[in-house]
Amino acid sequence: MDLLNEFGIPVIPDAVNTTQRKRESIIEAALAEFLREGYAAASVDSIASRAKVSKPTIYKHFGNKERLFLAVIGGVLPKTYADLEPYNSMIAEASDLRTALIRLTLDWTKLLLRDDILSLRSLVIGEIDRFPQLGHLWYRVSYEMNNAPLVNAITELHKRGVLDVPDPVLAVQQLVALTVGVPQLVKTLQPDLEIDDAELTRTITSGVDVFLARYRSASRL
């Protein structure tokens, strides 16, 4: 059986042999099935058919449907924000902070508005009562990969007198709410609504400007 992480979610090793590659096929098929059907309606038979394996093979690798769901979704979540890490680390050294913040939050928003990420978010929200550990994991991943580096950057900018931020954690929460949070909420509740690039940029830019109006140091105005 799989090892469990601190959230009680099975940890899936990287594929290095035929057996593990078979596991990867199951994971890929299960993710597609869970995103399309949700947990309750998802069929292990359908997953087996998609993965071109037998149903007993799935149970051999994952134990049961619940463990399969946790392993698959728990394995995907940490990968969702990986592309944004370099941008976070550049904020404190940016020559133009406003432009850097707009770029970061705009790219962050575009990632979160991707159909696969929105579907994953909706799935986790829909199953939060049954699998609260996935909610805890999503929050931890989002905070550690995005909020925490921003907190560090803004703390550094505060020390250098570029920003006046007495509570960096709160400030980052406000920045996210003013930028990423607006279109994400709209698309979560209205997934078929199209948000064009111009409108998205206007929303993000306005949010960054509100943030900087509140926190830019008086000496930099």
N, C-alpha and C positions, 0 to 999 in steps of 0.2 A: 504494500500500500504506500501511497505518497506521504512524504513528510508534510507537516502542517506548519504554516507561518504563524505569527503572533495573533492573527485574526481567526485562526482555525481553518484557513483556506488551504487546500492541497497545493503544494509547490510542484510545478512541472519542469523537469530537467530539459535542457536542450537536446535535440535529436542528434545522436552520434552513431546509431546503428539501426538495423532494420526494425527492431522492436519499437524503438523510440520514434522512428519515422512513421510507424503505424499509429502511434499515439498522436503524432502531429496531425495525421489525416483525420482521426477521430475528433480532435480539438477543432479543426477547421470546419468540419461538418456540423459539429455540435453548436459552434458559434452561429453559423448561418441559421440553423434550426431554431435556436433560442431567440435570436433577434427577430425572426419572422413570426414565431408562434408564442413567445413568452415561455415561462417555465412550465406552467401547468399543462398547456396544450402541446408542448413539444413531445415528440415521439422518439423513443430510443430506437424503434424499428426504422424510422426515417433517417435517423443519424447513422445507423449501421449501413443503410443502403447508400447514403451519400458518401460515406467513408470507404465503401466497398470492403467492409469487414462483417463478421458475424456479431449478433447481439451478445453472445457470451464473451466475445473478445472485449467488448466495451466494458462489461461488468468485471472482467479479469483485470483490466487496467485501472478502472475508476471506482469499482465497488457498487455504486448505484447511481441513479439519475441525479440525486441531490449533490453528491460529491463531484460528479461530472460538471454540473452547473457551476459550482463554486470554483472548481479548478480552472474551468475555461474562462469565466468572467473575471475571476481574480487574477488570472494570468495576463489578460488583455489590458486591464486597467493601468498598470504601471507603465505601459508603453504609449499611452495616449498623449502624453505631454512632452515626450523626449525631445522632439524637434525644437522646442522653445528654450531649452536650457542655455544655449549660447547667447541668446538675446538678453536673458536675465542677467548674465554675468557682465554684460557690457554697459549696463545702465549707469553705474557709478562713475565710469570713465568717459561717458559720452560728452562730446564737445557741445552738442545741442540737446539738452535734456528733453525739451518738449518733443522734438522730432523722434528721439529715441523711444520715449514713452508711447507716442502714437504708433510707431512701427511695432513695438512689442505687443501692445494691447490689440492692435488691428490683426496681426498675425495670429495671436492667441484666439481671438474671436473667430476668425476664419476657420481655424482648426476645429473649434468646438461646434461650428455650424455645419461641419461635414455630415453627410447623411449617416455614415457609420457611427460617428461619435454621438450624434443625437439619438440614434436608435439604441445605442448602448446605455446612454443616460436614462432614457425613458424606461428601458428594461430594468435597470437597477432601482429606479424610483418606484416602479410598479411592484417590485418584489421586496421592497425594503422591510416590510413587516415579517416576511418569511426568512429573509437573509439579511439581517441588520449589519452583519460583519462586512458585507460588500459596501454599504454606505460608509462605514468607518474607514474602510480601505480607500475608497474614492476620495474622501476628505483628506486622508493622510497623504495620498499620492499628490493630489492637487496642491496641498499646502507645501509639501517638501520640495516639489519640483518647480513651483511657480511663486507662491506667496513668500516662502522663506528666503529665496535669493533676493526678491524685491525688498523684503524687510531689511536684509543686510545692506543692500545698495542704498536704500533711503536713509538708513542709520548712518552710513558713511557720508552721504551728502549733507545730513544734518550736522555731523561733526565738522565738516568743512565750511559750513555756513551757507551752502547753496540753498538748502531748504531749512525751514523751521518746523520740525516735526517732533513734538513731545512724546507722541505715542506711535511709533512706526508700524506696529501690528495693526492698529485701528486705521491708520492712514492707507495701508495697502488694501485692507478690506473695502475702504471707501473708494479707492481707485478702481478696484475690480468691479464694484457695484455700479460705478458711473460709466464704465466702458464695456467690459465683457458681459456683465450681468444683464444689461438691457436687451440686446439682441438674442442672447441665449434664452432668456425667459420667454421672449416673444416666439421664438422658433420651437421651444419645448411645448408650448401650449397651442401653437399654430404651425405645425411642421410643413404644411403646404404653402405657407406664405413666402413669397419671394422677396428678399431684401437685396436691392442692388448695391453695387460697390460704392456709388456716390452717397447713398443714404447711410451705409455702414460707416464710411469714412467720416461723414458729418457727425454721426453719433459719437464715435470714438474720439474725434478731435475735440468736440464740445466737452466730453467727460474729462479728458486730460486737462483742458483749459480750466475747468472748474476746480480740479484737484490742485493745479499749480497756483491758481488765484488764492486758494486757501493756505497753501503750504510754502510757497516760494518765500525765501528770506527777504525781509524788508530792504536789506542792503543790495539785493539783486533786482529790485523793481525798477 
